[in-house]
Structures are given as C-alpha cells and as structure tokens.
Amino acid sequence: MAELPSIVECARLWLSPPVGAFWRWSDGEDAVEWASGGTILLRQEIAQLAAHRAAAGQGLPQLQAVVFLMALLRERERTVRLVPDIDLPPTAALWERVRRQPFLRLHLVDAALHGLVTNSPEFAARVAKGLAGELPQGLLAEREFRAETPAVIARWLQVGLRGITEERLDLWGRTGVDEVPILVDLPLAERPVGDSLLTQLQQDSELSGLVGVVRQIMAAMRLPHAALRRDEQPTGGFAGVSNRGSLDHLLPSELAHDDEVLAVRIATNEALYVQREVPPYEPRSRRRILLDDGVRMWGAPRVLGVAVALALQATAHGGRPCEVFRSDAGRLVAVDLSQRARIVEQLERTDWALDARGAVAEFLAHEDPDAELVEELILVAHRDAFADPEYLRGHRPHGRQRCYLAELDDAGGFRMLEVTLRGSEELSTAQLQLESLRRRSMYELPGLTASRGSADRCRS
C-alpha cells in the first residue's frame, strides 16, 4: 500500500478549494466563506469534524460537500438559489433545530455524507492532526482540480438528507447514537431473563439495594460486540451513492450521458453508483463468567461480584447463552443466579479456604467445539487478585476467545478490562455508590458485613 503524504500535504489536499468553487478560504484562513462574501463555517468547526471522523476510525467526506451542507444549514435560501430545481429535504423546522443545537451538526454530516468518503481513516487522522496544529500560511490557496457544480453536490446530499427525521434528531440529541434497543416497554414475559429477574428483585426488601448496584454496573459496563461479517453480498436496502462501484449499480442519470462521456466519467472516478446496504450478521456468542469468592472478595467486593454477574446476565440479550461458575475445591462448578435463594447462597460463601486460582486455568482453557461460536470469558475478582502474577499465569486469548477482567475493590471501584495479545486494555471504569447496600433497616446483605480484618489475616 502506498505511503500517505505528510501531515501538511494531507491537510492541503483535503482543505484546498478547487478553482471556480462557490466558496473560498478567508484572508486569514480562519474561516470558509462564500466567493461573493459572507462566512459559511469556521476553521475550528472543520477541525472538530476531522477530529470526530478520525476518532471514529472513518475517512473524511469531500470538503466541497461539507461546505455546501453547512451553507444550506446557515443560509438555506441563499444556497437553494444555487440549485433551484432540486428539492433538498428535510423540512425547514428540522434545519432550524440543528442550527439551535450545534452538537447535532456532526451527526448531520455523518448521515448526509455517508457515501462521499474517498479517503482512509489514516488520512483523516493526519488531516485532524494538521488542523490541531499550525499550518503554513497560504497553504489553503486554490488548487488545480475541477470543482463539482452545486447541482451535483445537491444530488449527492439528497439521499442522505431523506433519512433525517424529527425522531432521529431526538435520538441524536438524547443519546448521541442512531438506534437504541428499547426494552422497558416490552411486557415482562418478553424481556430477557436477567432483566425480568432484576424487576422481581427490585420488590424484595432485602435485595433491592443489590439491584440498584446492578443498574449502576449495567450503565457503566462496556463490552465490545463481536465483529460483523462483511463478506455478505450487499442485498439490503438503498444506503447511498458513491463514486465507486460495479457498472450494474450506475445511477440511472449516468446513463443519460453519451458513451464517450460516460466512459471518461467511469475512468476518472466521477461516475456515481448506487450503494446497497450489507445485511448485518453478528456471530453467535456464549458468555461464561467465573466468580472469584475467595478471601480477597470478603465484604463489599463479594456483593459487587454477584452484582457484576447479574449485570452480565441481564445484558446478554438476543438469547445468547450465559453461564456463571465458581470454584469448589479447585474445580469449576456452575452457579444458578436466576433464583433468589441461589443468589443469597452465593452471597453467604465466606469460607476462608475458598480460592478460585485453581479453577482459573480450567476456566480459561475451555474452548467450545462449535467453530462459529465466539466465547466471552469474564473473570470477576478483586483487583489484588489480578495483581498476582500467578493468577492468570500469562494467559492470552486464542482462537475465538475474548477474555475480560471485571476488577473490584473494597471502596466500590469497578473496572472492566480486555486481555489482548498486547496485554490488558481498559474498557470502562466507575465508582459505584454503595449507600443502597448499607441502608438496611431490618436486614443485612449476606457477606457484606464479613470482617475485612479476618480476610487480611487469612491472606497473609
């Protein structure tokens, strides 16, 4: 693969306007403005977009299209006059809302310009780095390449803009994502088993405090999804337009050109193609959890460990198998955390002789014979256990394994790490509030009041 140009050169290639464009850089190169005068967007806004795309591991859309979109956002009437015969959704009310909420602009660019990315994430990262620093004065002068007409750019945008609705803007504004799985409105019988169990335990006078901590962990915990397969045929719906594709996906408007013009447009990557959606396919996965209930976990960590296991069960949606284990006499034993009595039993295990180290190797060595199944192996233990070099014995995931560590401490600290071939990488961290566990008028959670002093003596 050819080596990318320098940071400065990447910035020049992307930022320089073409000759004859409807826009230009201001004299101080701190804003993009109309060729006839008037600011369209600031350089800081472009830098923010480049940093956003680079952080997301995505390339950059053509700056011509970004400028046109921002011009449409800031001065719709003036911009529409450039393309009087082309209808540009969405409604004026939606444009006004995006103007009033600037943080929505990044989502607008992502949605409207989805099919106009012609460079790599590495290129985007270099441009973002260049914009974050000082670029040589005069670097952003006009460059000799053909400007697309406003009409062509408007047609590029039409497809992406049609998908922007009031509901989608609401979701962007509240969550920052396009789609969120909503479970709270489902009937109780249709919810995942873990969530149904938590709903029942919420009414339990003794375990309701535990459910509060489980909810905190569910909010803080982040586990990456199994990678989607990309080798499927793109047979889904209409996703957008691009300047790359097969001849049978040419836009109908391209066929209006005569043969010679069409051949030139195809050879110079100017022809536009329909993009079809690739049907998503997520590999099947199995979640296996090992609960360390040794002396390091006496007191609050023991309750937090059970809370982590319940949170992992509740978030194993889509019918994915989720199994919980503990160590008995150095061997793996399955734990049933779907019933109140079994949860209390697990909380009551305070034998000083309990030690999960003997079962860790067996737990990590497990490999499902199903070649299509991705295994999520999650160890839940005290942070002191993971600091012990003998605990994991240098284990690194192999094959279809994904190994995670849920690290807890006495003060309610929670951290989720992923074990990779390069070591461990932090995925999420939180300081859990334990007041709900301690505010018990008539009851005490089993295991919460176990003496930390006695545990320390056993450990030494």
Secondary structure, 3 states (H helix, E strand, C coil): CCCCCCHHHHHHHHHCCEECCCEEECCCCCEEEECCCCEEEEHHHHHHHHHHHHHCCCCCECHHHHHHHHHHHHCHHHHHCCCCCCCCCCCHHHHHHHHHCHHHHHHHHHHHCCCCECCCHHHHHHHHHHHHCCCCCCCCCCEEEECCCHHHHHHHHHHHHHCCCHHHHHHHHHHCCCCCCCCCCCCHHHCCHHHHHHHHHHCCCCCHHHHHHHHHHHHHCCCCCCCCCCCCCCCCCEEEEECCCCHHHECHHHHHCCHHHHHHHHHCCCCCEEEECCCCCCCCEEEEEEECCCHHHCCHHHHHHHHHHHHHHHCCCCCCCEEEEEEECCEEEEECCCCHHHHHHHHCCCCCCCCCHHHHHHHHHCCCCCCCCEEEEEEEEEHHHHHCHHHHCCCCCCCCEEEEEEEECCCCEEEEEEEECCEEEEEEEEECCCHHHHCCCCCCCCCCCCCHHHHHHHHC
